[in-house]
Amino acid sequence: MLERITLPVTPFAQNCSLVWCSQSRKAALVDPGGETERLLAAVAERGLELESILLTHGHLDHVGATGELKAKTGVPIIGPGRDDAFWIDALAQQAQMFGFPPVQGFAPDRWLAQGDSVTVGEETLEVYHCPGHTPGHVVLLHRAQRLAFVGDVLFRGSIGRTDFPRGNHQQLIDSILHTLLPLGDDITFVPGHGPEGTLGEERLHNPFLR
């Protein structure tokens, strides 16, 4: 079984997820945007072994602690899609743009693409390319538990911004309608910010999808 907790970090209240395999106690941090010591404490408190960092996209509020976590733990950085490399290369400029203190740079150990999968202990997450908010944005799906980590593609009652460099509104809508929603109405999604929801509720009630 995949267990998880949500740890909002940074002034942007970005939802970092600590996920772990209940059998092996191996864990991953999904989108560690900041507050490195707090995230590592959450891993230690549960007696977990951190084995990877998983990134949905390259925006600073989702990756800000990644370089420091890598330096402290040595675990591989997996994701996002290669088309987000320009965001990761521009971390220093992002910190200035968003008013963040300087962050440690990094390079992913593995880029992700549509059809890939990643493991957390004995559990598997499927990878879906969902561009629009950023060009290399990916979504991670645990099919057995009907759970998706969607980054900033979709929120309860809203969708991701597309006014950043290489954002594309129509591409984002297409990603939601043709990649996310077909996964099933019963999928619970963990967004990058704000409360969780289900794809069925968004299909019926999200005003941006009508």
Buried (B, 14 or more C-beta within 10 A) or exposed (E): EBBBEBBEBBEBEBBBBBBBBEEBBBBBBBBBBBBBEEBBEBBEEEEBBBBBBBBBBBBBBBBBBBBBBBEEBEBBBBBBBEBBBBBBEBBEEBBEEBEBEEBBEBEBEEBBBEEBEBBBBEBBBBBBBBBBBBBBBBBBBBBEBBBBBBBBBBBBBBBBBBEBEBBBBEBBBBBBEEBBBEBBEEBBBBBBBBEBBBBBBBBEEBEBBE
